[in-house]
Amino acid sequence: MAKDMTLLWGSGSPPCWRVMIALEEKNLQGYNQKLLDFSKGEHKSKEVMAMNPRGQLPAFKCKDLVLNESLAACMYLESQFKSQGNKLIPDCPSEQAKMYQHMFEGLTFHQKMVDVIYYTWKVPEGERHDSAVKRNREALTTEIKLWEEYLKKGPGPFLAGKDFSLADVVVFPSIAYLFRFQLCEERYPKLAAYYNSLKNRPSIKASWPPTWLETHGPEMLHDI
């Protein structure tokens, strides 16, 4: 079945990484894949645009079905391959509710991170304001503290409870991104423990962004 799947992806992109972790968790290795370079504008190529008219990655196709939104792709894979690989949606109602809650609010978390890290890339120079930078950093700090508190309250060790779930598939890449950009582990011990406990999980290690093996991220978040 994996041979009927195609993934166009970019290294370090949390949305791409989510889909790759899900594929690994469902034992769907061997899918067709192509690594593209954001810096060369390859995500705007004809090949990508044919699958994803938004010119964004990931671009994911399963047979004739195209799912370019990472959460849609992850949920589809779990739905279609429930009995294969690791189960990613808990049976317990309370854990399932927590999984969906954290899974979808993970998008807010990710956006607040992007607003800080990619501000100078997204906002033209003449439209940049120190007040916006300050506001974005304060919003991200509040968001990170929220997730630190989630993990502190438990029950853990995963976001929805005792089992790794779609919530972890979606949120872990964003947390990993924070620490790549030098978020202080001492200031957020629960997030750091979560990150360090999962970074060697087989699905995550197998899909670790190759560019991250070669370079370290800049110290953009060390004071948050």
Disulfide bonds with the S-S distance in Angstrom:
none
